[in-house]
């Protein structure tokens, strides 16, 4: 679901992601790996945070993180 919300929701197709990174030449291969690792790590941290605090939705997690300023997120 996390990947589908990023790639499948029209933000970027696999072809668009490839052309974005390919514009950097040979250095694109490590960049793809770094981006994948960062995406995985941040997604994992958010899921663990939600599990720890019993969040049942993104809204409840935002309320926990931002408190009175949660309307901004």
C-alpha positions as CSV (number, residue, x, y, z in Angstrom):
1,X,0.0,0.0,0.0
2,X,2.8,2.4,0.7
3,X,4.5,1.9,-2.7
4,X,1.1,2.0,-4.4
5,X,0.3,5.4,-2.9
6,X,3.5,6.8,-4.3
7,X,4.0,5.1,-7.6
8,X,0.4,4.0,-8.4
9,X,-1.4,7.2,-7.6
10,X,0.0,9.0,-10.6
11,X,3.0,10.6,-8.9
12,X,5.5,8.6,-10.8
13,X,5.6,5.5,-13.0
14,X,8.5,3.2,-13.1
15,X,9.5,4.7,-16.5
16,X,9.4,8.2,-15.0
17,X,11.5,7.2,-12.0
18,X,14.0,5.6,-14.3
19,X,14.3,8.7,-16.6
20,X,14.7,10.9,-13.5
21,X,17.6,8.9,-12.2
22,X,19.1,8.2,-15.6
23,X,19.6,11.9,-16.2
24,X,22.5,11.7,-13.7
25,X,24.5,9.2,-15.8
26,X,26.4,6.3,-14.3
27,X,25.9,7.7,-10.7
28,X,22.2,6.9,-11.0
29,X,22.7,3.3,-9.9
30,X,23.9,4.1,-6.4
31,X,21.3,6.9,-6.2
32,X,18.5,4.5,-6.9
33,X,19.8,2.2,-4.1
34,X,20.1,5.1,-1.7
35,X,16.6,6.4,-2.5
36,X,15.2,2.9,-2.0
37,X,16.9,2.4,1.3
38,X,15.8,5.8,2.6
39,X,12.2,5.2,1.4
40,X,12.2,1.8,3.2
41,X,13.8,3.2,6.4
42,X,11.4,6.1,6.7
43,X,8.4,4.0,5.9
44,X,9.5,1.4,8.5
45,X,10.0,4.1,11.1
46,X,6.6,5.6,10.5
47,X,5.0,2.1,10.8
48,X,6.9,1.4,14.0
49,X,5.9,4.8,15.5
50,X,2.2,4.1,14.6
51,X,2.4,0.6,16.2
52,X,4.1,2.0,19.4
53,X,1.5,4.7,19.9
54,X,-1.5,2.6,18.7
55,X,-2.3,4.9,15.8
56,X,-5.3,3.6,13.9
57,X,-5.0,6.2,11.1
58,X,-2.6,8.8,9.7
59,X,-4.7,11.5,11.4
60,X,-4.2,9.9,14.9
61,X,-0.5,9.6,14.2
62,X,-0.3,13.2,13.2
63,X,-2.2,14.2,16.3
64,X,0.3,12.3,18.4
65,X,3.3,13.8,16.6
66,X,2.2,17.4,16.2
67,X,-0.4,17.9,19.0
68,X,-2.3,21.2,18.6
69,X,-0.5,21.9,15.3
70,X,-1.7,18.6,13.7
71,X,-4.2,20.5,11.4
72,X,-1.1,21.6,9.4
73,X,0.1,18.1,8.6
